[in-house]
Amino acid sequence: MDNVSTVRLFTLSGLNETMTFRLTLFSLTLVYYCLILFFNISIILIIVLDSNLHEPMYILLCSFCFNALYGTAGFYPKFLIDLQTTSPEISYDACLLQAFIMYSFACSDLSILAVMAYDRYLAICQPLHYHSIMTKKRLSQLVCFSWLTPCCILGINIALTSQLTLCSSHIHRLFCANWIIVKLRCITSDTSVHNVIAYATIIIYFCHGIFIVWTYMHMVKTCVRSKEDRGRFLQTCVPHLASMLTFVFTILFDVMHMRFGSDYLPHHFQNFIAIEFLLFPPFVNPLIYGFKLTKIRNRIGGLVYVRKSK
């Protein structure tokens, strides 16, 4: 056992079995991260610079892309540094910060998806009241909700974790996660409060999922009656639905594996499950919205056409 008073540095052993492929992995990761930055920043700039896109749906999409930049910044730079070292390490404080960023990012994604579902519900099911309900004030409140709620919940989780007495400094992962740090506690440490907060968090975001399903049931029911509404649903809701399914599957695999997963699975597969929510949603979402939403697609097409003309 490590002396609990000196556990101020964690070792990350998730890369132990990839020593011979580190240069290739570093190159691919760097290119992939640059693409994530390029796609998300491009969507943000297109929305910010085009006044025709200053509508609730696009502002929420902009928030979605900002969240992707926030979450990936907590993983990729550190991961790229770790690929260049033989024994990756992270300080105790940096580990807690990374754990906070990883899962506040994931929770914010689900909160933003819930707010986007609410926006589409109003636009399709209550079009006559849409502008009176989705005012600038209401929109700013919803955006703040989607960011502050996850930060508060995860802040409480991390604060509780920081009070634990740890008896190990070895993290068998590519990055720090709150539950993994909790599992390093000494046997004498009480985690009953952690379990209560963890289950409360699961219930809160399960309710987010129920709300999204409820809004889609109403939208589908409404769209069946009108050809115009069906077109609007396919145009604006299908990208949102694709983003939601991508997020749910990736985060569900990670949470289930972290809580109940077997250590007998191949190590590479465990790493893949752990970082799925950092691989697919931040990369796929801007592509889905960029190609599917007409205004953004036309804006991108206009920029490409102007560049070719020059």
C-alpha positions in Angstrom: 0.0 0.0 0.0 1.1 3.6 -0.7 1.4 5.9 2.3 -1.9 7.9 2.1 -0.1 11.1 3.1 2.1 10.9 0.0 -0.6 10.0 -2.6 -0.2 13.2 -4.5 0.7 11.7 -7.9 -1.2 9.0 -9.9 0.3 6.7 -12.5 -1.9 6.0 -15.6 -1.3 2.5 -16.8 -3.8 2.4 -19.6 -1.1 2.7 -22.2 1.2 -0.1 -20.9 0.3 -2.5 -23.7 0.8 0.0 -26.6 4.5 0.8 -26.3 5.3 -0.4 -29.8 2.5 1.6 -31.4 2.9 4.9 -29.6 4.3 6.9 -32.6 1.5 5.8 -34.9 -1.1 6.3 -32.2 0.3 9.8 -31.4 0.1 10.8 -35.1 -3.4 9.5 -35.6 -4.6 11.1 -32.3 -3.1 14.4 -33.2 -4.8 14.4 -36.7 -8.1 13.3 -35.2 -8.0 16.0 -32.5 -7.2 18.7 -35.1 -10.2 17.6 -37.1 -12.4 17.8 -34.0 -11.1 21.3 -33.4 -11.6 22.3 -37.0 -15.1 20.9 -37.4 -16.5 22.3 -34.1 -14.8 25.7 -34.4 -16.0 26.0 -38.0 -19.6 25.5 -36.9 -19.2 28.0 -34.1 -17.7 30.6 -36.4 -20.4 30.1 -39.1 -23.2 30.6 -36.5 -21.5 33.6 -34.7 -20.7 35.5 -37.9 -24.0 34.9 -39.8 -26.8 37.0 -38.2 -29.3 34.8 -40.1 -28.3 31.9 -37.8 -28.9 33.8 -34.6 -31.9 31.6 -33.8 -32.4 29.4 -30.7 -31.7 26.1 -32.6 -28.4 27.3 -33.9 -27.4 29.0 -30.7 -28.0 25.7 -28.9 -25.9 24.0 -31.6 -23.2 26.5 -31.0 -23.3 25.7 -27.2 -23.1 22.0 -28.2 -19.9 22.6 -30.2 -18.4 24.7 -27.4 -19.0 21.8 -25.0 -17.3 19.4 -27.4 -14.2 21.7 -27.3 -14.3 21.9 -23.5 -14.6 18.1 -23.0 -11.9 17.1 -25.6 -9.5 19.7 -24.2 -9.6 17.8 -20.9 -8.4 14.6 -22.6 -6.5 14.9 -25.9 -3.7 17.3 -24.9 -2.8 15.2 -21.8 -3.2 12.0 -23.8 -0.8 13.3 -26.5 1.8 14.1 -23.8 1.4 10.7 -22.2 2.1 9.0 -25.6 5.5 10.5 -25.5 6.4 9.3 -22.0 7.2 5.7 -20.8 5.4 6.2 -17.5 2.4 8.6 -17.7 1.7 10.4 -14.5 -0.8 13.0 -13.3 -0.9 15.1 -10.1 -3.7 14.6 -7.6 -5.2 18.0 -8.3 -4.9 17.6 -12.1 -6.6 14.2 -11.8 -9.6 15.6 -9.9 -9.8 18.5 -12.5 -9.7 16.0 -15.4 -12.4 13.9 -13.8 -14.6 16.9 -13.4 -14.1 18.1 -17.0 -14.7 14.6 -18.5 -18.1 14.0 -16.8 -19.3 17.6 -16.6 -18.8 17.5 -20.4 -20.8 14.3 -20.7 -23.6 15.5 -18.5 -23.7 18.9 -20.3 -24.1 17.1 -23.6 -27.2 15.4 -22.3 -28.6 18.6 -20.8 -28.0 20.4 -24.1 -29.7 17.6 -26.0 -32.7 17.9 -23.6 -32.9 21.7 -24.2 -32.6 21.1 -28.0 -35.5 18.6 -27.8 -37.6 21.1 -25.9 -36.8 23.8 -28.6 -37.9 21.4 -31.4 -41.0 20.4 -29.5 -42.1 24.0 -29.3 -41.3 24.7 -32.9 -43.2 21.7 -34.2 -46.0 21.1 -31.6 -46.6 24.7 -30.6 -45.5 26.9 -33.6 -47.8 29.8 -32.9 -46.4 30.2 -29.4 -42.8 29.4 -30.2 -41.4 33.0 -30.3 -43.4 34.1 -27.3 -42.0 31.2 -25.2 -38.5 30.8 -26.6 -37.5 34.4 -25.9 -33.8 35.6 -25.6 -34.2 35.5 -21.8 -35.7 32.0 -21.8 -33.0 30.8 -24.2 -30.2 32.2 -22.0 -31.8 30.6 -18.9 -31.8 27.2 -20.7 -28.2 27.5 -21.9 -27.2 28.4 -18.3 -29.1 25.4 -17.0 -27.4 23.1 -19.5 -24.0 24.2 -18.3 -24.4 25.1 -14.6 -26.5 22.0 -13.5 -23.8 19.5 -14.6 -21.0 21.6 -13.1 -22.8 21.8 -9.7 -23.6 18.1 -9.6 -20.1 17.1 -10.7 -18.6 19.7 -8.4 -20.3 18.1 -5.4 -19.1 14.6 -6.6 -15.4 15.8 -6.9 -15.6 17.7 -3.6 -16.7 14.5 -1.8 -14.0 12.5 -3.6 -11.3 14.9 -2.5 -12.2 14.1 1.1 -11.4 10.4 0.8 -8.3 8.8 2.2 -6.6 6.9 -0.7 -4.5 3.8 -0.4 -3.4 3.4 -4.0 -2.0 5.7 -6.7 -2.4 3.4 -9.7 -5.2 4.2 -12.2 -5.7 1.5 -14.8 -7.1 3.9 -17.4 -6.1 6.4 -20.0 -7.5 9.3 -17.9 -8.9 10.1 -14.5 -12.6 9.3 -13.7 -14.3 10.1 -10.4 -15.5 6.5 -9.7 -12.0 5.1 -10.5 -10.5 7.5 -7.9 -13.2 6.5 -5.4 -12.2 2.9 -5.9 -8.7 3.7 -4.7 -9.9 4.6 -1.3 -8.8 2.9 1.9 -11.2 0.2 3.2 -12.0 2.4 6.2 -13.3 5.2 4.1 -17.1 5.6 4.0 -18.6 6.0 0.5 -22.3 5.9 1.4 -22.7 9.6 0.5 -20.9 9.1 -2.8 -23.3 6.3 -3.7 -26.3 8.5 -2.8 -25.0 11.4 -5.0 -24.1 9.0 -7.8 -27.5 7.4 -7.8 -29.1 10.9 -7.6 -27.0 12.0 -10.6 -28.2 8.9 -12.6 -31.8 9.6 -11.7 -31.5 13.3 -12.8 -30.1 12.4 -16.1 -32.4 9.5 -16.6 -35.2 12.0 -16.2 -33.5 14.1 -19.0 -33.7 11.0 -21.2 -37.3 10.4 -20.3 -38.1 14.1 -21.2 -36.3 13.7 -24.6 -38.4 10.6 -25.4 -41.6 12.3 -24.3 -40.9 15.3 -26.6 -40.2 13.0 -29.5 -43.4 11.0 -29.0 -45.4 14.3 -29.2 -43.4 15.5 -32.2 -44.0 12.2 -34.1 -47.7 12.3 -33.2 -47.9 15.9 -34.6 -45.9 15.2 -37.7 -48.1 12.3 -38.8 -50.9 14.8 -39.4 -49.0 17.3 -41.6 -46.7 16.9 -44.5 -45.1 20.2 -43.8 -44.3 19.2 -40.2 -42.9 15.9 -41.4 -40.4 17.8 -43.6 -39.5 20.0 -40.7 -39.0 17.0 -38.4 -36.7 15.2 -40.9 -34.8 18.4 -41.5 -34.1 19.6 -37.9 -34.9 16.6 -35.6 -33.1 13.8 -37.3 -29.6 15.3 -36.6 -30.6 15.8 -33.0 -31.9 12.2 -32.8 -28.6 10.9 -34.3 -26.6 12.9 -31.9 -28.6 11.7 -28.9 -28.3 8.0 -29.9 -24.5 8.4 -30.5 -24.1 10.0 -27.1 -26.4 7.5 -25.2 -24.7 4.4 -26.6 -21.1 5.7 -26.0 -21.7 7.0 -22.5 -23.8 4.0 -21.4 -21.0 1.6 -22.4 -18.5 3.6 -20.4 -20.6 3.9 -17.3 -21.7 0.2 -17.3 -18.1 -1.0 -17.9 -16.7 1.3 -15.2 -19.3 0.1 -12.6 -19.8 -3.5 -13.6 -17.2 -4.3 -16.3 -14.9 -7.2 -16.2 -11.1 -6.8 -16.0 -10.7 -9.9 -18.1 -11.7 -8.0 -21.3 -8.8 -7.2 -23.6 -7.0 -4.1 -22.5 -7.3 -2.4 -25.8 -11.1 -3.0 -25.8 -11.4 -1.6 -22.3 -9.5 1.6 -23.4 -11.8 1.9 -26.5 -15.0 1.7 -24.3 -13.5 4.2 -21.9 -12.9 6.9 -24.5 -15.9 6.3 -26.9 -17.7 9.4 -25.6 -14.6 11.4 -26.4 -14.1 9.8 -29.9 -17.5 9.8 -31.6 -19.8 12.6 -30.4 -17.3 15.5 -30.7 -16.3 14.4 -34.2 -19.6 13.2 -35.6 -22.0 15.8 -34.3 -20.6 18.8 -36.3 -20.6 16.7 -39.4 -24.2 15.6 -38.9 -25.5 19.1 -38.3 -23.2 20.6 -41.0 -24.6 18.3 -43.7 -28.2 18.0 -42.5 -29.2 21.6 -41.5 -29.9 23.5 -44.7 -28.8 26.9 -43.6 -25.4 25.7 -42.3 -24.9 23.5 -45.4 -25.7 26.4 -47.7 -23.3 28.6 -45.8 -20.5 26.1 -46.0 -21.3 25.6 -49.7 -21.2 29.4 -50.2 -17.8 29.7 -48.6 -16.4 26.8 -50.7 -17.8 28.4 -53.9 -16.3 31.8 -53.1 -12.9 30.2 -52.4 -13.0 28.3 -55.7 -14.0 31.5 -57.5 -10.9 33.3 -56.2 
